[in-house]
Amino acid sequence: MSSTLFVGTVLTLNDNAPRASAVLVEDERISAVGEANDLRSRLPAGTTTVDLGEGVLMPGLIEPHGHPTSSAVLLSENVVDIRPVIVAAAHEVMSRISAAVATASGGVLANGWDPLLQVGLVDPTRASLDELAGNVPLVIVHNSGHSAFFNSAAAAMAGITHETPDPPGASYGRDHDGELSGVAHETAAIFAVAGPFLSKSYAEFSSLITAELARANAVGVTTLCDMSWNPAQAPLLDAAREHSEFTARLRLYEMSRPGGTSAVARTNGDDVVVQVGIKTWADGSPWVGNIATSFPYLTNSTTEAMGLEPQHRGSANFSSEEILEISRAYATQGWQLACHAHGDLAIDSVLNAWESVITELSLTDHRFRLEHVGAITPQQCERAAALGVTVSVFVDHIHYWGDVLVDELFGDSGKRWADAQSAVAAGIATTFHNDGTVTPLEPFRNMSVAMTRRSHTGRVLDGATGVSLDAALKAHTTSAAWQLQAEEQIGSIEVGKYADLIIIDRNPHDVDAEVLAQTQVLATYLAGTCVYEKA
């Protein structure tokens, strides 16, 4: 039996004993938490001691809404990376795409197109991409992940024509004559058009998912949720685990189908990889204009460039009746439900459907999840809490797009975007997240932004108030564990739980909220084994 004693400042995130000076780990689990002198007096033979020094020990962080299996592929060398966090200027975006087309052997897949941040980009059409790439298949995925642009060669490679029906909850853009316009909206359509490009990445999946988990470990994440899981890819995960031990846990949410039945038994997996729920998309992304809101987009050159009519309001992917049908089918099988819903009308639609399902099935500990909730209102938070519905907030929108939300898209309605505090005040176990490749995995920035509500320019979105440090820390630890139905295993430093731990370079209680975003992870442990150490 191996054992390790950590000595120094410990933040347990256990409300009953929030601080300690020592933690004993035996094999994979925490066996004692307390004062250093007490634990030193009864150590097992051969115990290794880790002196934390100026560092602070806390639970491993949890990404409660992500897309690690997709991110593993999209961040590979097989995809041209044009995300705004990598490429700021529009001309460089086009230069990267053109260079890839010029040297392509089997087509080009690019990811990260974002005209709101890469000012000057104009959304392409099938015709403009045909002119750019000719017979080279070309697909460009929008940074939101909710649309993709493609040329005629890519459509032909994917077998998509003007006669191809729209997938449920998704669509292909068409011109006035019914011909493909060169845009795919929402997950099912995007996967259809991009699928042929991914075969090489799937062949390399073991190394790609290993790299994705290593990126997570470097920012202190020891558990990731996958909110767009396709069970057909289970053999890829199985092969990856045979190739090397995973350095983070995965909690999977299968993509829903109208009236569908899960491909997986309700009891499945293990403590490392397990499917726990079902994911639906009620609406889309604020950046492409397809979120269902009671308030309109602003009318200006930005929204005109997005192709939005004056006073535009987006629409939902599914009606309330369709959401009810999907939710009832999966909830009857015992699955936890998660639903992407940005607009306040979409949130209302989902809550209406879920209230019916919860009542019909007499559900109590269901933990249904609303995801992103950009335009959620305090009243909706209170209603969600009363229904036992929880929320995960995409607070990083404030950092990257805060100015755009107010000045270019929604005016005053943008000032209250990502109102995490109303969810916390309603008593909801609220979490924060990044969203696959949309924003980098940066949990400590999420905490900072949720507290300050400051954009990258320093502007405060003052239509809502910030959360406390306690709520911010819980959002990526105990609340996230609870949302993932894993609170007995992870999320806090308590006897019996897995020793998923991180050492950070500062005590969050001793620094300003702004400085919290710069927290560095010095080491990451999964089940007591060090899986990352800062050089």
KOLTIVEX-48218 format. One record per residue (C-alpha): residue in one letter; x, y negated, z. Coordinates in steps of 0.5 Angstrom, whole numbers, plus 500, padded with zeros to 3 digits. Example, Ala and Ser with C-alpha at 12.3 -4.5 7.8 and 13.67 -1.06 7.14 Angstrom:
BEGIN
a|525|509|516
s|527|502|514
***
This chain:
BEGIN
m|500|500|500
s|503|493|498
s|502|487|502
t|503|480|502
l|502|474|507
f|501|467|505
v|503|462|510
g|501|454|509
t|495|450|508
v|489|454|506
l|483|452|503
t|478|458|504
l|472|455|501
n|468|459|506
d|463|454|510
n|464|458|516
a|472|457|516
p|474|452|511
r|481|452|513
a|487|457|515
s|494|457|515
a|495|464|513
v|492|470|509
l|494|477|509
v|493|481|502
e|493|488|502
d|493|492|495
e|488|488|491
r|483|485|497
i|484|480|503
s|485|483|509
a|485|478|514
v|485|470|514
g|487|466|520
e|493|463|524
a|500|464|522
n|502|466|528
d|496|471|530
l|497|475|523
r|505|475|523
s|504|479|530
r|500|485|526
l|503|485|519
p|504|492|516
a|511|494|514
g|514|492|508
t|510|486|508
t|512|480|503
t|511|473|506
v|510|467|501
d|511|460|504
l|507|455|501
g|511|450|502
e|508|443|500
g|503|447|496
v|496|449|498
l|493|456|497
m|485|456|495
p|481|461|491
g|482|463|484
l|478|458|479
i|472|460|475
e|470|458|469
p|462|460|469
h|460|458|462
g|465|459|456
h|467|463|450
p|473|467|451
t|473|472|446
s|471|467|441
s|476|462|443
a|481|467|443
v|480|468|435
l|479|460|434
l|485|458|437
s|490|464|433
e|494|462|428
n|489|465|423
v|485|458|424
v|487|451|422
d|487|447|429
i|484|440|427
r|480|439|434
p|481|432|436
v|485|434|442
i|490|436|437
v|489|432|431
a|486|425|433
a|486|421|426
a|482|423|420
h|487|422|415
e|491|428|419
v|485|432|419
m|484|432|412
s|492|433|411
r|492|439|415
i|486|442|411
s|489|440|404
a|495|443|406
a|492|450|408
v|488|450|402
a|494|449|398
t|498|455|401
a|492|460|402
s|492|467|400
g|485|469|402
g|481|463|404
v|481|458|410
l|478|457|416
a|479|451|420
n|476|449|427
g|475|442|431
w|471|437|426
d|469|431|430
p|467|425|426
l|465|422|433
l|472|422|436
q|476|423|429
v|473|416|426
g|473|416|419
l|471|423|417
v|465|424|413
d|461|430|414
p|463|434|407
t|458|437|403
r|458|444|399
a|460|440|393
s|465|436|396
l|469|442|399
d|468|445|392
e|472|439|389
l|477|440|395
a|478|447|395
g|476|450|388
n|476|457|388
v|479|458|395
p|474|460|400
l|473|454|406
v|469|454|412
i|470|448|417
v|467|449|424
h|465|443|427
n|468|441|434
s|461|442|438
g|461|449|435
h|454|448|433
s|455|447|425
a|460|449|420
f|461|447|413
f|463|451|407
n|464|451|400
s|461|455|394
a|467|460|394
a|466|461|402
a|458|462|401
a|460|468|396
m|465|471|400
a|459|472|406
g|454|474|401
i|450|468|402
t|445|465|397
h|439|460|396
e|435|466|397
t|438|468|404
p|433|467|410
d|435|463|416
p|437|467|422
p|432|466|428
g|434|460|431
a|439|458|426
s|439|455|419
y|442|454|412
g|442|447|410
r|439|446|403
d|438|440|398
h|431|438|395
d|432|444|390
g|432|449|395
e|440|450|394
l|445|451|399
s|448|444|401
g|454|447|405
v|452|447|412
a|450|452|417
h|447|450|423
e|447|454|430
t|451|461|432
a|448|466|428
a|448|462|421
i|456|460|423
f|458|467|425
a|455|469|418
v|459|464|414
a|465|465|418
g|465|472|419
p|469|474|413
f|475|470|415
l|475|473|422
s|478|480|420
k|485|479|421
s|484|476|428
y|480|482|430
a|485|486|428
e|490|482|432
f|485|482|438
s|489|485|443
s|494|480|443
l|489|474|442
i|485|476|448
t|491|477|452
a|494|470|450
e|487|467|452
l|487|470|459
a|494|467|460
r|492|460|458
a|486|461|463
n|491|463|468
a|496|457|467
v|490|452|469
g|488|457|475
v|482|461|472
t|482|468|474
t|474|469|472
l|471|467|465
c|464|467|463
d|463|469|456
m|456|466|453
s|456|468|446
w|458|476|447
n|456|481|442
p|456|488|444
a|458|490|438
q|465|488|439
a|466|492|446
p|471|497|442
l|475|491|441
l|475|489|449
d|476|496|451
a|482|497|446
a|485|491|449
r|484|493|456
e|488|500|454
h|493|495|451
s|495|491|457
e|491|490|464
f|487|484|464
t|489|478|468
a|483|475|469
r|476|478|470
l|470|477|464
r|463|476|466
l|459|477|459
y|452|474|457
e|449|478|450
m|447|473|445
s|439|474|445
r|435|476|439
p|427|474|439
g|423|480|442
g|430|484|443
t|432|489|447
s|440|489|450
a|444|494|447
v|447|495|454
a|445|498|460
r|443|494|466
t|448|497|470
n|455|497|466
g|462|495|466
d|466|494|473
d|469|489|477
v|474|486|471
v|469|486|465
v|461|487|466
q|455|484|462
v|451|480|467
g|446|477|463
i|443|474|456
k|444|467|453
t|439|463|448
w|440|457|445
a|434|452|446
d|437|446|442
g|444|444|439
s|449|439|440
p|448|431|441
w|454|431|436
v|450|433|430
g|443|430|432
n|439|437|434
i|438|436|441
a|430|435|443
t|430|429|447
s|424|424|449
f|428|418|447
p|431|417|440
y|438|416|438
l|440|409|436
t|440|407|429
n|447|404|427
s|452|406|422
t|455|412|427
t|448|415|427
e|447|414|419
a|454|417|418
m|451|423|422
g|445|423|417
l|440|421|422
e|434|417|420
p|432|411|424
q|429|413|431
h|431|420|430
r|429|425|435
g|432|432|435
s|428|438|435
a|429|445|439
n|431|451|436
f|425|455|439
s|418|453|441
s|416|454|448
e|412|460|446
e|418|463|442
i|423|462|449
l|417|465|453
e|417|472|448
i|425|472|449
s|425|471|456
r|420|476|458
a|423|481|454
y|430|481|457
a|427|479|464
t|423|485|464
q|429|489|463
g|432|486|469
w|437|481|466
q|439|474|468
l|437|469|463
a|442|463|461
c|439|458|456
h|443|452|453
a|439|446|453
h|441|439|452
g|435|435|451
d|430|433|456
l|424|436|452
a|428|442|451
i|429|443|458
d|422|442|459
s|420|447|454
v|425|452|458
l|422|451|465
n|415|452|462
a|417|459|459
w|421|461|465
e|416|459|470
s|411|463|467
v|416|469|467
i|418|468|474
t|410|468|476
e|408|474|472
l|414|478|474
s|414|476|481
l|422|474|481
t|425|472|487
d|433|472|486
h|433|471|479
r|438|466|478
f|436|464|471
r|441|459|468
l|440|452|464
e|447|451|461
h|450|444|459
v|443|440|461
g|446|433|458
a|440|429|459
i|437|433|465
t|433|428|470
p|432|428|477
q|425|431|477
q|427|436|472
c|433|438|477
e|427|438|483
r|423|443|479
a|429|447|477
a|430|448|484
a|423|450|486
l|423|455|481
g|430|458|483
v|433|456|477
t|441|454|477
v|445|449|472
s|452|449|469
v|453|442|467
f|458|440|462
v|461|434|465
d|467|433|461
h|462|430|456
i|463|424|460
h|471|424|459
y|471|425|452
w|465|422|449
g|462|418|455
d|463|411|451
v|460|414|444
l|454|417|448
v|452|410|451
d|455|405|445
e|454|410|439
l|448|415|440
f|443|413|446
g|444|407|449
d|442|406|456
s|440|414|456
g|447|416|455
k|449|412|462
r|446|418|466
w|449|424|461
a|451|430|465
d|447|428|472
a|451|433|476
q|449|430|483
s|441|430|482
a|442|438|481
v|446|438|487
a|442|433|491
a|436|438|489
g|439|444|493
i|442|447|486
a|448|451|486
t|451|447|481
t|457|449|477
f|461|445|472
h|464|448|465
n|468|447|459
d|465|450|453
g|470|455|449
t|474|450|444
v|470|444|445
t|474|441|450
p|480|444|453
l|480|449|460
e|481|444|465
p|477|445|471
f|480|440|476
r|479|434|471
n|472|437|471
m|472|436|478
s|475|429|478
v|470|427|472
a|464|429|476
m|466|425|482
t|468|419|478
r|463|419|472
r|469|415|468
s|470|416|461
h|478|417|458
t|477|409|457
g|476|408|465
r|468|406|463
v|463|409|469
l|457|412|466
d|453|409|472
g|446|411|470
a|447|417|475
t|452|418|481
g|458|422|482
v|458|428|487
s|462|429|493
l|469|433|493
d|466|439|497
a|461|440|491
a|466|439|486
l|470|444|489
k|464|449|490
a|463|448|482
h|469|452|480
t|469|457|486
t|463|459|491
s|457|456|486
a|460|459|480
a|461|466|483
w|454|466|486
q|451|464|479
l|455|470|476
q|452|474|481
a|459|476|484
e|459|472|490
e|461|478|494
q|467|479|490
i|470|473|489
g|469|465|490
s|472|464|497
i|478|467|501
e|474|471|506
v|476|478|508
g|474|484|503
k|474|480|497
y|479|480|491
a|485|477|492
d|484|472|486
l|488|466|489
i|492|460|486
i|497|455|489
i|496|448|487
d|501|442|488
r|497|438|492
n|491|438|497
p|485|436|494
h|482|432|500
d|489|428|501
v|488|425|494
d|484|420|490
a|478|423|485
e|482|420|479
v|489|424|481
l|485|430|482
a|485|431|475
q|492|432|475
t|493|437|479
q|498|443|477
v|497|450|478
l|504|453|481
a|502|460|481
t|496|465|480
y|494|471|483
l|489|476|480
a|487|482|485
g|494|480|489
t|498|481|483
c|502|474|481
v|499|473|473
y|502|466|472
e|508|462|475
k|509|455|473
a|516|455|470
***
